[in-house]
Amino acid sequence: MIKKCLFPAAGYGTRFLPATKAIPKEMLPILNKPLIQYGVEEAIEAGITNMAIVTGRGKRALEDHFDISYELEHQIKGTSKENYLKEIRMLLEKCTFSYTRQMEMRGLGHAILTAENLIGNESFAVILSDDLCDNNQDIGVLLQMCKIYEKYRCSIVAVEEVALEDISKYGVIEGREVGDDVFMVDNMIEKPSQEEAPSNLAIIGRYILTPDIFDILRETKPGKNGEIQITDALLEQCKKGMVLAYKFRGERYDCGSIDGFVRATNVFYQKIQGN
């Protein structure tokens, strides 16, 4: 029922400078596959084949990755290296990719609003590809969320428990449990202090959003850091209807940080060694 997945990918990736001066952070590889490809594969597992990507200046590598490279394919055709492109060819056959540009960096909420022309009047998923999620042999996080959406038909955010010393890095929810690891959201705060935090349930980079979020974002004033925060828009959506939070099954790696990126690389390497 969710047909489109949005990938906000216009950010500068400053925590990985100088590497991200010329390479989009979404193209940084975990082993031999860029972060955004893991996200696309997660969306495909959830039955989504229409990928909408918000890019910015210096992000042409994203479009080139999800395209045919005739010269490269010609050079490796008939060799053992041809098999290396098998996965990306499968994605190109299954999916359609559309793009729009975020002209200025005004926060995640603004990036999502920028993609309204790609999404239209329908519910959609959002994946932040620097939050790499591993399903630990279970179904993927987005597919888990789509199953919840089928029941409730409302916006859903993925949450996980985080240490209080890290709570100021996240949007944090307050809510009542209404099902197995499903919470009715009553309040959410963007990047609270430990004293302000209503819980230790932090929002990570997986969302399902209903289309009325666009009208709310248009009216949302800049919040923390002078940016339009999706957390503020979702809080307004809470007041008008219903927003759920889902404590997902699986492991999430913050690959926007050096520590998380290295940890993910080591874990995924150990997996292929185990195979």
Backbone as CSV, one residue per row, in Angstrom:
resi,resn,N_x,N_y,N_z,CA_x,CA_y,CA_z,C_x,C_y,C_z
1,MET,0.823,-1.209,0.000,0.000,0.000,0.000,0.861,1.264,0.000
2,ILE,2.056,1.184,0.565,3.003,2.293,0.443,3.792,2.059,-0.847
3,LYS,3.685,2.993,-1.781,4.273,2.797,-3.098,5.564,3.576,-3.323
4,LYS,5.790,4.605,-2.501,6.943,5.470,-2.736,7.782,5.596,-1.466
5,CYS,9.092,5.655,-1.676,10.021,5.869,-0.570,10.894,7.077,-0.887
6,LEU,10.965,7.986,0.060,11.726,9.218,-0.099,13.078,9.096,0.607
7,PHE,14.130,9.513,-0.097,15.477,9.531,0.461,15.978,10.978,0.484
8,PRO,15.910,11.662,1.627,16.528,12.993,1.709,18.048,12.834,1.664
9,ALA,18.686,13.430,0.674,20.116,13.197,0.468,20.829,14.466,0.022
10,ALA,20.404,15.594,0.584,21.005,16.852,0.160,22.030,17.394,1.156
11,GLY,22.151,16.740,2.329,23.022,17.266,3.378,24.500,17.216,3.008
12,TYR,25.291,17.975,3.753,26.714,18.112,3.427,27.572,16.977,3.974
13,GLY,27.098,16.261,4.982,27.914,15.191,5.559,29.179,15.715,6.203
14,THR,29.061,16.803,6.984,30.244,17.488,7.512,31.050,16.628,8.476
15,ARG,30.418,15.633,9.106,31.173,14.800,10.052,32.181,13.899,9.337
16,PHE,32.070,13.818,7.998,33.012,12.996,7.242,33.922,13.831,6.344
17,LEU,33.994,15.126,6.593,34.957,15.933,5.845,36.381,15.498,6.194
18,PRO,37.314,15.540,5.249,37.178,16.087,3.902,36.644,15.102,2.855
19,ALA,36.384,13.841,3.237,35.933,12.861,2.232,34.675,13.330,1.521
20,THR,33.724,13.924,2.272,32.439,14.305,1.692,32.487,15.665,0.988
21,LYS,33.668,16.224,0.852,33.800,17.439,0.040,33.456,17.145,-1.413
22,ALA,33.782,15.924,-1.870,33.530,15.557,-3.263,32.626,14.341,-3.404
23,ILE,32.445,13.576,-2.314,31.639,12.359,-2.373,30.417,12.522,-1.473
24,PRO,29.206,12.328,-1.974,28.030,12.398,-1.101,28.143,11.377,0.027
25,LYS,27.753,11.762,1.236,27.867,10.823,2.360,27.033,9.570,2.109
26,GLU,25.957,9.695,1.329,25.114,8.544,1.019,25.822,7.525,0.131
27,MET,26.934,7.949,-0.496,27.699,7.055,-1.362,28.897,6.425,-0.642
28,LEU,29.078,6.748,0.636,30.153,6.096,1.382,29.832,4.612,1.499
29,PRO,30.807,3.734,1.247,30.497,2.299,1.191,30.652,1.593,2.532
30,ILE,29.714,0.719,2.819,29.905,-0.309,3.826,30.290,-1.562,3.043
31,LEU,31.536,-1.959,3.162,32.152,-2.958,2.291,32.111,-2.446,0.850
32,ASN,31.424,-3.119,-0.062,31.467,-2.696,-1.469,30.153,-2.088,-1.936
33,LYS,29.301,-1.658,-0.996,27.988,-1.154,-1.384,27.720,0.179,-0.679
34,PRO,27.296,1.216,-1.415,27.051,2.511,-0.775,25.835,2.477,0.143
35,LEU,25.851,3.361,1.134,24.784,3.395,2.136,23.403,3.495,1.506
36,ILE,23.248,4.339,0.495,21.918,4.537,-0.066,21.396,3.274,-0.740
37,GLN,22.277,2.426,-1.237,21.822,1.182,-1.862,21.230,0.238,-0.816
38,TYR,21.806,0.214,0.385,21.206,-0.586,1.452,19.786,-0.102,1.728
39,GLY,19.590,1.216,1.727,18.259,1.763,1.966,17.270,1.393,0.878
40,VAL,17.714,1.461,-0.377,16.848,1.090,-1.500,16.455,-0.379,-1.402
41,GLU,17.400,-1.224,-1.038,17.096,-2.652,-0.898,16.087,-2.900,0.230
42,GLU,16.196,-2.125,1.310,15.222,-2.237,2.402,13.823,-1.838,1.920
43,ALA,13.747,-0.791,1.106,12.462,-0.356,0.563,11.868,-1.411,-0.366
44,ILE,12.698,-2.017,-1.197,12.223,-3.067,-2.104,11.655,-4.235,-1.315
45,GLU,12.333,-4.603,-0.225,11.827,-5.696,0.614,10.421,-5.379,1.130
46,ALA,10.140,-4.090,1.355,8.825,-3.662,1.839,7.810,-3.532,0.713
47,GLY,8.188,-3.913,-0.507,7.266,-3.872,-1.633,7.220,-2.540,-2.351
48,ILE,8.175,-1.670,-2.087,8.210,-0.327,-2.684,9.214,-0.317,-3.830
49,THR,8.797,0.190,-4.976,9.692,0.226,-6.134,9.853,1.629,-6.726
50,ASN,9.168,2.617,-6.160,9.267,3.992,-6.646,10.099,4.790,-5.653
51,MET,11.329,5.120,-6.017,12.262,5.802,-5.131,12.362,7.277,-5.517
52,ALA,12.119,8.147,-4.559,12.219,9.592,-4.758,13.403,10.100,-3.943
53,ILE,14.307,10.810,-4.578,15.542,11.231,-3.916,15.671,12.745,-3.987
54,VAL,15.865,13.367,-2.812,16.115,14.809,-2.734,17.620,15.013,-2.684
55,THR,18.165,15.650,-3.702,19.612,15.849,-3.793,19.942,17.333,-3.639
56,GLY,21.216,17.633,-3.776,21.690,19.013,-3.739,22.907,19.144,-4.620
57,ARG,23.559,20.288,-4.548,24.760,20.509,-5.359,25.830,19.487,-4.992
58,GLY,26.529,18.979,-6.004,27.603,18.031,-5.767,27.135,16.611,-5.510
59,LYS,25.881,16.310,-5.848,25.329,14.991,-5.538,25.048,14.163,-6.799
60,ARG,25.671,14.519,-7.907,25.404,13.801,-9.156,25.761,12.325,-9.071
61,ALA,26.680,11.973,-8.170,27.085,10.570,-8.041,25.909,9.677,-7.680
62,LEU,24.914,10.217,-6.973,23.728,9.433,-6.624,22.963,9.032,-7.876
63,GLU,22.753,9.989,-8.754,22.031,9.695,-9.993,22.844,8.747,-10.876
64,ASP,24.150,8.952,-10.926,24.997,8.089,-11.751,24.998,6.655,-11.230
65,HIS,24.939,6.493,-9.905,24.967,5.143,-9.337,23.739,4.350,-9.769
66,PHE,22.580,5.008,-9.756,21.347,4.314,-10.142,21.065,4.542,-11.629
67,ASP,22.050,4.220,-12.419,21.952,4.375,-13.869,22.888,3.336,-14.501
68,ILE,22.722,3.123,-15.780,23.587,2.192,-16.499,24.884,2.905,-16.886
69,SER,25.997,2.252,-16.647,27.300,2.769,-17.073,27.753,1.938,-18.271
70,TYR,27.455,2.408,-19.463,27.702,1.609,-20.671,29.184,1.305,-20.857
71,GLU,30.024,2.296,-20.608,31.456,2.086,-20.809,31.989,1.042,-19.827
72,LEU,31.606,1.146,-18.558,32.054,0.175,-17.558,31.547,-1.225,-17.890
73,GLU,30.264,-1.306,-18.241,29.688,-2.619,-18.540,30.375,-3.252,-19.756
74,HIS,30.714,-2.428,-20.715,31.405,-2.947,-21.900,32.791,-3.480,-21.526
75,GLN,33.483,-2.751,-20.635,34.844,-3.137,-20.273,34.890,-4.466,-19.512
76,ILE,33.879,-4.737,-18.677,33.947,-5.951,-17.844,33.059,-7.079,-18.364
77,LYS,32.372,-6.846,-19.494,31.497,-7.877,-20.040,32.287,-9.141,-20.364
78,GLY,31.747,-10.266,-19.908,32.382,-11.540,-20.177,33.510,-11.904,-19.234
79,THR,33.792,-11.026,-18.243,34.836,-11.316,-17.264,34.196,-11.690,-15.931
80,SER,35.030,-12.155,-15.011,34.528,-12.518,-13.687,34.009,-11.304,-12.927
81,LYS,34.464,-10.118,-13.302,34.039,-8.899,-12.608,32.608,-8.494,-12.953
82,GLU,32.059,-9.055,-14.012,30.699,-8.701,-14.412,29.695,-9.000,-13.303
83,ASN,29.960,-10.012,-12.506,29.050,-10.411,-11.439,28.924,-9.345,-10.359
84,TYR,29.931,-8.441,-10.262,29.896,-7.411,-9.237,28.725,-6.443,-9.425
85,LEU,28.240,-6.335,-10.656,27.147,-5.396,-10.947,25.769,-6.065,-10.899
86,LYS,25.728,-7.326,-10.500,24.475,-8.075,-10.518,23.400,-7.426,-9.653
87,GLU,23.766,-7.021,-8.420,22.781,-6.459,-7.489,22.243,-5.124,-7.986
88,ILE,23.118,-4.252,-8.461,22.651,-2.941,-8.898,21.814,-3.058,-10.171
89,ARG,22.133,-4.009,-11.041,21.297,-4.229,-12.225,19.883,-4.635,-11.822
90,MET,19.784,-5.491,-10.791,18.482,-5.931,-10.312,17.669,-4.741,-9.809
91,LEU,18.328,-3.817,-9.106,17.623,-2.631,-8.612,17.109,-1.776,-9.771
92,LEU,17.937,-1.618,-10.794,17.545,-0.790,-11.933,16.371,-1.402,-12.686
93,GLU,16.313,-2.716,-12.714,15.196,-3.393,-13.385,13.904,-3.283,-12.581
94,LYS,14.010,-3.296,-11.255,12.820,-3.317,-10.401,12.264,-1.932,-10.103
95,CYS,13.124,-0.930,-10.074,12.736,0.366,-9.516,12.705,1.484,-10.551
96,THR,11.974,2.518,-10.202,12.091,3.795,-10.899,12.660,4.804,-9.906
97,PHE,13.479,5.716,-10.401,14.125,6.716,-9.561,13.769,8.103,-10.082
98,SER,13.321,8.958,-9.183,13.050,10.348,-9.554,13.782,11.257,-8.579
99,TYR,14.110,12.467,-9.048,14.989,13.346,-8.284,14.452,14.779,-8.276
100,THR,14.726,15.455,-7.178,14.520,16.893,-7.124,15.615,17.468,-6.240
101,ARG,15.865,18.768,-6.347,16.957,19.393,-5.599,16.425,20.265,-4.471
102,GLN,17.084,20.162,-3.329,16.852,21.090,-2.223,17.867,22.218,-2.383
103,MET,17.381,23.422,-2.685,18.275,24.519,-3.043,19.062,25.059,-1.853
104,GLU,18.484,24.957,-0.649,19.186,25.405,0.549,18.892,24.445,1.684
105,MET,19.861,24.283,2.585,19.740,23.317,3.666,18.946,23.937,4.816
106,ARG,17.670,23.592,4.908,16.813,24.172,5.947,16.177,23.102,6.816
107,GLY,16.821,21.941,6.910,16.349,20.912,7.811,15.621,19.779,7.102
108,LEU,15.418,18.695,7.866,14.762,17.511,7.306,13.331,17.800,6.896
109,GLY,12.628,18.585,7.697,11.249,18.925,7.346,11.172,19.627,6.005
110,HIS,12.097,20.543,5.761,12.123,21.262,4.487,12.473,20.323,3.340
111,ALA,13.400,19.383,3.582,13.761,18.416,2.540,12.553,17.573,2.146
112,ILE,11.778,17.153,3.133,10.580,16.349,2.850,9.563,17.176,2.073
113,LEU,9.377,18.427,2.478,8.445,19.304,1.767,8.898,19.527,0.325
114,THR,10.197,19.609,0.103,10.746,19.789,-1.245,10.330,18.659,-2.176
115,ALA,10.100,17.481,-1.598,9.777,16.297,-2.415,8.287,16.139,-2.679
116,GLU,7.476,17.101,-2.290,6.025,16.954,-2.466,5.654,16.682,-3.921
117,ASN,6.351,17.325,-4.850,6.025,17.113,-6.267,6.336,15.700,-6.731
118,LEU,7.253,15.016,-6.047,7.573,13.628,-6.399,6.628,12.632,-5.744
119,ILE,6.055,13.015,-4.619,5.227,12.097,-3.827,3.755,12.187,-4.197
120,GLY,3.232,13.414,-4.279,1.806,13.580,-4.557,0.964,13.358,-3.313
121,ASN,-0.308,13.087,-3.530,-1.274,12.985,-2.428,-1.426,11.531,-1.980
122,GLU,-0.368,10.982,-1.412,-0.423,9.609,-0.924,0.565,9.434,0.222
123,SER,0.313,8.442,1.057,1.244,8.131,2.137,2.540,7.586,1.547
124,PHE,3.635,7.808,2.257,4.940,7.435,1.720,5.903,7.114,2.855
125,ALA,6.957,6.393,2.521,8.011,6.067,3.482,9.161,7.054,3.324
126,VAL,9.936,7.188,4.394,11.157,7.995,4.364,12.287,7.167,4.975
127,ILE,13.400,7.098,4.274,14.601,6.436,4.797,15.743,7.439,4.794
128,LEU,16.383,7.606,5.946,17.630,8.356,6.030,18.753,7.323,5.926
129,SER,19.450,7.345,4.818,20.334,6.226,4.501,21.562,6.157,5.399
130,ASP,21.905,7.243,6.118,23.038,7.113,7.038,22.644,6.422,8.338
131,ASP,21.358,6.149,8.548,20.913,5.226,9.578,20.773,3.847,8.926
132,LEU,21.806,3.051,9.024,21.819,1.720,8.409,21.201,0.729,9.383
133,CYS,20.147,0.039,8.961,19.445,-0.902,9.825,19.686,-2.327,9.359
134,ASP,20.051,-3.174,10.307,20.286,-4.586,10.038,19.168,-5.377,10.703
135,ASN,18.521,-6.251,9.946,17.336,-6.928,10.467,17.641,-8.163,11.306
136,ASN,18.934,-8.523,11.433,19.299,-9.696,12.254,18.472,-10.932,11.878
137,GLN,18.380,-11.186,10.584,17.654,-12.357,10.052,16.137,-12.241,10.171
138,ASP,15.618,-11.130,10.655,14.186,-10.869,10.705,13.829,-10.077,9.441
139,ILE,12.560,-9.679,9.303,12.200,-8.792,8.200,12.732,-7.394,8.498
140,GLY,12.940,-6.619,7.447,13.525,-5.294,7.590,12.635,-4.324,8.348
141,VAL,13.246,-3.241,8.835,12.522,-2.265,9.650,11.360,-1.645,8.870
142,LEU,11.594,-1.269,7.619,10.524,-0.615,6.862,9.353,-1.555,6.610
143,LEU,9.632,-2.816,6.337,8.548,-3.781,6.159,7.784,-3.962,7.465
144,GLN,8.473,-3.988,8.580,7.797,-4.050,9.879,6.832,-2.870,10.033
145,MET,7.280,-1.682,9.657,6.461,-0.479,9.788,5.282,-0.490,8.818
146,CYS,5.500,-1.003,7.613,4.402,-1.067,6.638,3.277,-1.965,7.138
147,LYS,3.619,-3.024,7.834,2.597,-3.913,8.388,1.771,-3.187,9.453
148,ILE,2.417,-2.329,10.232,1.689,-1.538,11.229,0.814,-0.499,10.535
149,TYR,1.342,0.112,9.468,0.550,1.091,8.722,-0.726,0.471,8.155
150,GLU,-0.635,-0.757,7.692,-1.811,-1.432,7.140,-2.940,-1.504,8.156
151,LYS,-2.583,-1.592,9.431,-3.592,-1.681,10.482,-4.128,-0.315,10.902
152,TYR,-3.234,0.679,11.045,-3.624,1.955,11.662,-3.806,3.100,10.666
153,ARG,-3.154,3.049,9.507,-3.273,4.080,8.460,-2.980,5.489,8.982
154,CYS,-1.843,5.631,9.660,-1.446,6.947,10.167,0.066,7.064,10.060
155,SER,0.591,8.235,10.378,2.048,8.417,10.367,2.694,7.583,11.471
156,ILE,3.872,7.054,11.162,4.597,6.189,12.095,6.069,6.590,12.081
157,VAL,6.663,6.680,13.263,8.104,6.910,13.367,8.742,5.690,14.020
158,ALA,9.946,5.343,13.588,10.699,4.260,14.218,11.484,4.840,15.387
159,VAL,11.485,4.136,16.513,12.209,4.600,17.698,13.051,3.470,18.272
160,GLU,14.077,3.864,19.013,14.876,2.908,19.767,15.289,3.558,21.085
161,GLU,15.587,2.732,22.072,16.067,3.233,23.351,17.519,3.668,23.202
162,VAL,17.821,4.869,23.676,19.198,5.366,23.626,19.622,5.801,25.021
163,ALA,20.926,5.850,25.231,21.461,6.304,26.509,21.135,7.782,26.718
164,LEU,20.848,8.155,27.962,20.454,9.528,28.251,21.538,10.531,27.862
165,GLU,22.807,10.128,27.933,23.871,11.066,27.565,23.861,11.376,26.071
166,ASP,23.167,10.559,25.274,23.068,10.804,23.833,21.726,11.387,23.417
167,ILE,20.830,11.605,24.365,19.444,11.942,24.037,19.324,13.269,23.297
168,SER,20.278,14.188,23.529,20.198,15.516,22.909,20.492,15.493,21.412
169,LYS,20.840,14.320,20.859,21.108,14.203,19.426,19.848,13.878,18.625
170,TYR,18.720,13.594,19.305,17.567,12.994,18.641,16.272,13.766,18.922
171,GLY,15.269,13.463,18.094,13.903,13.755,18.470,13.428,12.647,19.399
172,VAL,12.715,13.000,20.460,12.350,12.031,21.498,10.836,12.062,21.694
173,ILE,10.233,10.873,21.847,8.776,10.794,21.962,8.343,10.487,23.386
174,GLU,7.120,10.893,23.664,6.429,10.491,24.887,5.116,9.857,24.440
175,GLY,4.792,8.671,24.953,3.585,8.016,24.472,3.146,6.866,25.349
176,ARG,1.999,6.294,24.974,1.395,5.172,25.691,1.435,3.953,24.789
177,GLU,1.832,2.830,25.342,1.922,1.598,24.554,0.515,1.098,24.241
178,VAL,0.237,0.886,22.958,-1.094,0.426,22.524,-1.025,-0.942,21.856
179,GLY,0.160,-1.486,21.750,0.356,-2.804,21.150,1.779,-3.238,21.405
180,ASP,2.178,-4.362,20.855,3.540,-4.843,21.057,4.541,-3.865,20.441
181,ASP,5.229,-3.123,21.311,6.253,-2.153,20.886,5.692,-1.029,20.022
182,VAL,4.378,-0.803,20.079,3.735,0.294,19.356,3.196,1.291,20.384
183,PHE,3.522,2.567,20.193,3.159,3.607,21.150,2.323,4.688,20.467
184,MET,1.261,5.119,21.120,0.516,6.286,20.696,1.277,7.514,21.177
185,VAL,1.698,8.367,20.268,2.534,9.510,20.624,1.670,10.635,21.178
186,ASP,2.046,11.121,22.361,1.378,12.271,22.973,2.208,13.534,22.854
187,ASN,3.529,13.350,22.780,4.413,14.510,22.733,5.729,14.082,22.107
188,MET,6.421,15.005,21.490,7.778,14.746,20.990,8.563,16.040,21.023
189,ILE,9.833,15.915,21.343,10.707,17.079,21.491,11.963,16.844,20.672
190,GLU,12.364,17.855,19.910,13.571,17.758,19.101,14.794,18.113,19.929
191,LYS,15.759,17.196,20.008,17.051,17.392,20.654,16.919,17.985,22.067
192,PRO,16.194,17.300,22.953,16.035,17.824,24.313,17.284,17.594,25.159
193,SER,17.402,18.363,26.239,18.416,18.056,27.243,17.964,16.829,28.020
194,GLN,18.853,16.262,28.824,18.472,15.101,29.627,17.299,15.429,30.542
195,GLU,17.282,16.648,31.052,16.210,17.057,31.964,14.883,17.225,31.228
196,GLU,14.933,17.655,29.982,13.709,17.891,29.198,13.147,16.615,28.591
197,ALA,13.978,15.607,28.401,13.571,14.413,27.655,12.410,13.699,28.343
198,PRO,11.301,13.462,27.617,10.147,12.786,28.217,10.315,11.271,28.311
199,SER,11.313,10.712,27.618,11.597,9.271,27.656,12.984,9.069,27.068
200,ASN,13.383,7.819,26.935,14.643,7.528,26.234,14.384,6.892,24.877
201,LEU,13.150,7.074,24.346,12.790,6.541,23.032,13.057,7.604,21.968
202,ALA,14.115,7.385,21.205,14.580,8.364,20.218,14.154,7.962,18.817
203,ILE,13.775,8.954,18.023,13.371,8.725,16.631,14.615,8.518,15.778
204,ILE,14.598,7.467,14.956,15.710,7.221,14.030,15.189,7.391,12.593
205,GLY,16.054,7.151,11.624,15.762,7.544,10.246,14.849,6.653,9.447
206,ARG,13.693,6.298,10.014,12.655,5.570,9.296,11.292,6.165,9.662
207,TYR,10.538,6.547,8.630,9.216,7.145,8.843,8.239,6.592,7.815
208,ILE,6.975,6.561,8.191,5.883,6.497,7.227,5.022,7.714,7.502
209,LEU,4.769,8.506,6.472,4.064,9.775,6.637,2.833,9.820,5.753
210,THR,1.751,10.350,6.302,0.535,10.561,5.525,0.643,11.907,4.802
211,PRO,-0.066,12.087,3.681,0.188,13.252,2.832,-0.181,14.596,3.446
212,ASP,-1.019,14.617,4.495,-1.337,15.891,5.134,-0.106,16.511,5.800
213,ILE,0.979,15.754,5.921,2.205,16.304,6.510,2.735,17.471,5.685
214,PHE,2.457,17.491,4.378,2.956,18.583,3.533,2.311,19.915,3.913
215,ASP,0.991,19.917,4.120,0.322,21.152,4.532,0.821,21.618,5.895
216,ILE,1.077,20.669,6.785,1.582,21.031,8.109,2.991,21.607,7.999
217,LEU,3.828,20.996,7.177,5.198,21.496,7.016,5.222,22.912,6.442
218,ARG,4.271,23.210,5.566,4.219,24.561,4.994,4.010,25.612,6.065
219,GLU,3.321,25.230,7.140,3.014,26.173,8.221,3.983,26.060,9.399
220,THR,4.922,25.123,9.336,5.838,24.902,10.449,6.951,25.946,10.448
221,LYS,7.124,26.605,11.571,8.171,27.616,11.704,9.509,26.942,12.007
222,PRO,10.616,27.580,11.646,11.919,27.021,11.994,12.042,26.789,13.495
223,GLY,12.634,25.659,13.867,12.791,25.307,15.276,14.255,25.251,15.660
224,LYS,14.677,24.112,16.241,16.068,23.968,16.670,17.018,24.215,15.498
225,ASN,18.079,24.967,15.767,19.113,25.289,14.775,18.570,26.111,13.609
226,GLY,17.401,26.714,13.784,16.823,27.525,12.716,16.322,26.723,11.539
227,GLU,16.114,25.415,11.744,15.683,24.536,10.666,14.220,24.130,10.834
228,ILE,13.606,23.730,9.722,12.235,23.218,9.773,12.327,21.743,10.154
229,GLN,11.861,21.440,11.356,12.037,20.102,11.922,10.807,19.238,11.640
230,ILE,11.040,18.034,11.138,9.932,17.105,10.928,9.285,16.743,12.262
231,THR,10.067,16.757,13.351,9.522,16.472,14.683,8.425,17.472,15.043
232,ASP,8.642,18.754,14.752,7.642,19.781,15.065,6.368,19.561,14.251
233,ALA,6.526,19.188,12.992,5.359,18.927,12.141,4.591,17.700,12.628
234,LEU,5.312,16.671,13.031,4.656,15.459,13.531,3.919,15.735,14.841
235,LEU,4.469,16.606,15.672,3.784,16.971,16.915,2.457,17.651,16.603
236,GLU,2.451,18.506,15.600,1.194,19.147,15.182,0.228,18.110,14.633
237,GLN,0.756,17.126,13.914,-0.085,16.050,13.397,-0.697,15.233,14.540
238,CYS,0.062,15.072,15.617,-0.457,14.380,16.817,-1.712,15.069,17.348
239,LYS,-1.650,16.387,17.372,-2.758,17.163,17.948,-4.007,17.060,17.087
240,LYS,-3.823,16.899,15.776,-4.959,16.856,14.861,-5.467,15.441,14.622
241,GLY,-4.644,14.442,14.893,-5.046,13.069,14.590,-4.270,12.073,15.412
242,MET,-3.480,11.236,14.740,-2.763,10.179,15.438,-1.415,9.947,14.783
243,VAL,-0.392,9.829,15.613,0.949,9.436,15.173,1.404,8.311,16.101
244,LEU,1.973,7.275,15.512,2.458,6.145,16.281,3.984,6.102,16.252
245,ALA,4.559,5.537,17.299,5.987,5.242,17.341,6.153,3.736,17.471
246,TYR,7.116,3.197,16.766,7.323,1.746,16.763,8.753,1.431,17.166
247,LYS,8.905,0.681,18.244,10.234,0.228,18.671,10.582,-1.015,17.867
248,PHE,11.384,-0.826,16.844,11.601,-1.842,15.813,12.498,-2.975,16.292
249,ARG,12.434,-4.058,15.563,13.322,-5.191,15.783,14.509,-5.071,14.829
250,GLY,15.695,-5.223,15.366,16.889,-5.120,14.538,17.920,-4.216,15.174
251,GLU,18.995,-3.980,14.446,20.106,-3.163,14.930,20.293,-1.987,13.999
252,ARG,20.467,-0.811,14.581,20.667,0.389,13.781,22.062,0.955,14.025
253,TYR,22.719,1.348,12.935,24.064,1.908,13.007,24.025,3.342,12.495
254,ASP,24.511,4.268,13.302,24.569,5.668,12.893,25.801,5.868,12.015
255,CYS,25.624,5.655,10.730,26.744,5.748,9.794,27.022,7.187,9.374
256,GLY,26.320,8.128,9.985,26.694,9.524,9.825,27.801,9.918,10.781
257,SER,28.165,8.995,11.683,29.268,9.226,12.615,30.394,8.249,12.295
258,ILE,31.610,8.636,12.631,32.765,7.772,12.378,32.628,6.464,13.152
259,ASP,32.256,6.566,14.431,32.146,5.365,15.264,31.115,4.386,14.704
260,GLY,29.935,4.893,14.343,28.884,4.027,13.818,29.258,3.425,12.476
261,PHE,29.930,4.213,11.645,30.346,3.738,10.329,31.346,2.589,10.463
262,VAL,32.316,2.750,11.342,33.323,1.700,11.541,32.684,0.455,12.147
263,ARG,31.760,0.665,13.106,31.103,-0.477,13.739,30.299,-1.266,12.707
264,ALA,29.557,-0.558,11.855,28.772,-1.239,10.815,29.680,-1.996,9.857
265,THR,30.771,-1.373,9.463,31.704,-2.028,8.548,32.228,-3.331,9.150
266,ASN,32.608,-3.284,10.417,33.139,-4.481,11.077,32.082,-5.581,11.191
267,VAL,30.846,-5.195,11.563,29.772,-6.183,11.714,29.448,-6.837,10.380
268,PHE,29.316,-6.037,9.322,28.965,-6.585,8.018,30.119,-7.433,7.456
269,TYR,31.353,-7.051,7.768,32.490,-7.856,7.332,32.485,-9.211,8.033
270,GLN,32.218,-9.207,9.322,32.155,-10.478,10.058,31.040,-11.379,9.508
271,LYS,29.967,-10.767,9.054,28.866,-11.570,8.475,29.322,-12.310,7.233
272,ILE,30.000,-11.615,6.324,30.396,-12.295,5.099,31.508,-13.309,5.387
273,GLN,32.308,-13.038,6.401,33.321,-14.017,6.786,32.673,-15.272,7.343
274,GLY,31.569,-15.054,8.085,30.840,-16.196,8.652,30.167,-17.044,7.607
275,ASN,29.799,-16.404,6.479,29.158,-17.141,5.396,30.191,-17.935,4.592
